[in-house]
Amino acid sequence: MLYHLLVPLSSDWIFFNVFRYLSFRSLAALITALLLSILLGPRCIAWLRRLKCGQYIHEDVSGHASKAGTPTMGGLMILCVFAVSILLWSDLTNRYVWQTFFVFAGFGAVGLWDDMVKLRNQKNRGISGRRKMAGQICVAGIAMVQLYLNPDYGSQLTIPFFKEVTIDLGLFYVPFGIFVMVAASNAVNLTDGLDGLAIGPVIVACLVFSIFIYITGNARLSSYLLVPYMQGVGEVTVVCAALVGAGLGFLWFNAYPAQIFMGDVGSLSLGGVLGYLALLCKQELVLSVVGGLFVAETLSVILQVSYFRWTGGKRIFRMAPLHHHFELKGVPESKIIIRFWITSILLGLVALSVLKLR
C-alpha cells in the first residue's frame, strides 16, 4: 500500500525513491511485523484466555503439566501481523506475493480447523489425519498448478553443490512440489513441542530463503551464482522479511517459559510456506539442509513408529519426536531449545554455502 502511494511521489521528491528498493522495504516489513507483534501480543494472549483456548497436555508428557491452560492458536497473531506488514510494504501487483500469502493462509486455515476441533473435544482429538492431509494437499495442489502453468517457471529440479546439474521432472514436478509443502508443514508441526523450539529454526530458514529469493529475482546475481532466474520473484523478499519479523515478535512471548503457543494454525502455515519458498527459488533439496532439524524430528517419529510395530512394542527412543527423548533423559528444556537453535543456525550457514560451492 505504501509502495503504491509513495513511489509515484519520487518523481517530485527524491526521498521517496527509497521505497523502490527491496532492501529498504524488507527491513521496514520486518520491523513493522516485529513491533506489531510486541504491541498486540498481550492483547492477543488475553483474548485467547477469554475464549478459553488453553493448551491440553497429554498424560505421556507429564513434565509439561504446568503448561496446561497456556493459550494456544498464537499462529493467528503471526498471520495478522504478517498480513498487515506485506500489505504496507510489498508491491501488491506482484502475483508471487499473493501466491505466497495464499499458501500461508491456506495451510493456516487447515490448522485452525484442527485447533478448533481440539478445543471442542475434551480428549483433545482434532480432525482426522485423512481430513488434515486432504486439506493440505488441496492448498498445495492449487499453489503448484499456479506455478507449473507459469511460463517463467520450469519443472527442473536443481541439485545442490553441482554446477548446472538439473533433472527435468516434467508433469511429475507437480506432485513433487505438493509433497515438499505438505512434508514441510507436518515436519514443523511435529517440532513444535517445546517453548520456542519450532519458531527459532523457522526464522533461520526464512532468513536463508530471503537471500535465495532475492538472488533468484536478480538477473545479474542469479547469472553469476548459477541460480535459476525468475522475473518478479525478488519481491517475495519483502514477504520473507515480514515472516522473520512476525516470527521474532511471536518468539518474544513464546520463549521459555511460554506465554502462548502457536498451535496447528501457526505450525502448519509456517511449514507450508517454507516449502513453497523453497519451490519458488528452485532450492527444494536445500530445504532438507536448512530444515535439517525438522527432518530429524520427523525421521525420529517415523523410525519410532516403524520399529515399534516391527518388534511388537520395542522403542528406539524413549519418546518421539526427538526433543521429548532428550527431555526424558533429563536434559533441561531450555538447554534442548538453545542447542536445537544453534544446530539450526549451523545448518542455515551450510545451506548458504551452496551458493559458492556450485
Phi, psi and omega in degrees: 000309178295327178301313182286333181279322191260330180300319177300336181283349184294340178291335179256325179236111186298336180302322184288353177295339181296336181286352176283337188277130178299322182298316180294313182291329177293316178296319179295321179294319178298311182295320180299311180296321180295311182294320178298320179297315181294322181286321184270344183307307181301321179292322178295318179297316179296321180295318179292328176294318180296327178279357180060043178269058182275149181285133174271136180251124180291150183296330183281359174240062186297333180294347181258014184302327181291344181272353181301133179093351177297132183304136177246189184065028176294348176299337176297323177294318178300315181299316184294310182290328176297315180297315180298318183296315181287331176295326181282321194246349183261164175280107187284356175270356181276121185292330182291330176297314181290324178294320178295317178296323178300315179299314181299311182291324181294311177294326177296323179296320177297317179295321179296320176302314180295317180297318181295319178294321178298318182294330180277344183257122183295336179268007175062034177263122179273202177293161182294156180301324180293318180293318178298315179296320180297319178296317179295317180295323179297311180296312181296323180296315178299316180297319182289324177297319178299317179292315185295325181280353178285120182296339179276352186252131181260170180257019181278138175263118181278135179260120181298151175072002179237135181285126172053031176258113181225158176236121180276112182273349180061224181294336180291350178293332180296304177297329177297315179296321177299316179299318181301312182292315181293319180295317180295321180298312181287330179294316177295323179298320179291328182285337184283074182233350178230163184297113177078002186294318184278319187292329178299304177297330177296318178299316179299315181296320178296321177297316180297314182288336175297324178291314178298318180297316180299316180294319180300326181270002180249115186300318184290312182293320181295324178292318181293320184264006177059043177252135180304131182267137175224117182295131176095343182292332182304333180298336180291348174303321177297321179295316178300317180296320177297323177294320178298314179297316178295322178293317178296319179296321178292321179299332177306324182254343183266350179295153184298131352280131189291139173264346182204148175248154183280335182069179179293331179299331177271311186292319180293319181291318180294318178294318180298318182288330174297317177299320180292320178299320179296321179290322184296322180260012176059039178237048185300316182284335176294333178302325180290342177273302181296331176259029182302329178296319178294323178296316180297318179296318180292316179298325180297323178290315181298315180294319181298311182294316181296314181293323179298316180288323183290322183263357178076032174129356179277157183235150172273313179253157177297327176195147177242151003295176191302324183296329178288330176299315179291326177300313182290343175276357175098006178285128180302145182303316182298324180290321177300315182299310182298317181294323177293322177298315180299316178300318180296319178297317178298319178295324177297320178294322177297318180298320180291333179296342177303326184298326182259344182268355179290000000 
